[in-house]
Amino acid sequence: MHAVDSQRPPKLYRYSERHWLERALLLGEFRLRPAAEDGRANSQILPFQPIAARMAPSVNFLTLSLAKVWDPKLFDVFPGTDCCLVIHDPEQFGERIHRAAQKILPAWAGIDAAISYSMPSPLGRAFSKSRQHAMEKEWLFAWRPTQPMTTLNPVVIQIGNMEGIAELRGRDD
């Protein structure tokens, strides 16, 4: 195992459709999705393993994925992508995301760190991907319930207007 990259990068990038990213910029609206919906395997986030190990296998955690790099090729990786939200202050963004998630999910634990490619992350499979996905250079925010749950649904959070810390860019900007 190797060390966890938990120091937020200088900028974060969210590639998606412009209408979703306009809502993110103006309202700070983000959808936390169940990890299984994101194509990730059901697994524990290791620092929280004792509770998670007692949970039903179909319930895992909610995630929000961003990239650590500006790369026009990433517009082609995600279907329908025509815009990128560039976050210039990842520290403020991260604090606001975790604070908003805590209000809506008070009995949940959250963490964010870089995805590890081709080597298992000490944080577990949620933070590990194969080498074929390495170009995505993901930064993952993840939350898991502290009590067992039988179902897990997406949650929308709002962190407020982000125009002071972020901007929208097109592929050619």
Helices and strands as residue ranges (DSSP letters): E 12-16, H 18-27, E 29-34, G 35-38, G 46-48, H 49-52, E 62-67, H 74-77, E 83-87, H 90-104, E 108-114, E 116-117, G 125-127, E 128-129, G 131-136, E 138-145, E 155-158, E 166-169
